[in-house]
């Protein structure tokens, strides 16, 4: 296929989003091989090539139509968007879909000894961050005046170095904060991975593949926590069992030959199935309970 008809998607070169981004593309059916330190790899069965770059370069590459698509955290996207507005540039990146991975939050965190009694406690303080524009918007919206200290990294040690009184940084598990004797006090922005596209109109073939990719992404997202449950149960227990199946639509009920009142129940559950769920099903009269992963799903 002509290079002009092949999609190009930008993905974080290395970091917390890399593996899950590549796993998403793999689950969408893309076959590719990546060598060590390889900055681009080519789709073997789809006209989709993957470009590996710094995460904060992804919005610019998509905005400038170097790449047709990008997988980037909302935190990076918002910082870039606000930076463009501050320069008088109109951001034109289109968010096609927010995805169900890469969840984290941009939060304010203070040293353990800091006396925090609401946001007014940080008025006049120095706040270290790598997200100055997002932080500035948050402070402005909450009527807080504070000094923003912009750092390129190692934000969590800024208070110990005397460079700031508190920080605004990404939080996932909170373990990094704990290790640096910090505690989270306010969420500035909830983040997750977004699929974004160029503002330039795509030709027919590319546009069709984007549509197909979105359908596949939907299918992947639907099955991440989905499980297929099969069980046997007395027909008289169906109402109670249906209520116990987490996130399920109406289950499929199949009569079992030669068993009188007993039926087979099949259902796709779109929420996590815990051991407690199975125990509750068994207590309601279910037997021969089988839980299987769901690989693909199209609505």
Secondary structure, 3 states (H helix, E strand, C coil): CCHHHCEEEEEECCCCCHHHHHHHHHHCCCCCCCCCCCCEEECCCCCEEEEEECHHHHHHHHHCCCCCEEEEEHHHHHHHHHHHHHCCCCCCCEEEEECCCCCEEEEEEEECCCCCCCHHHHCCCEEEECCHHHHHHHHHHCCCCCEEEECCCCHHHHHHHCCCCEEEEEECCCHHHHHCCEEEEEEEEEECEEEEECCCCCCHHHHHHHHHHHHHHHHHHHHCCCEEEEEEEEHHHHHHHHHHCCCECCCEEEECCCCCCEEEEEEEECCCCCHHHHHHHHHCCCEEEEEEECCCCCC
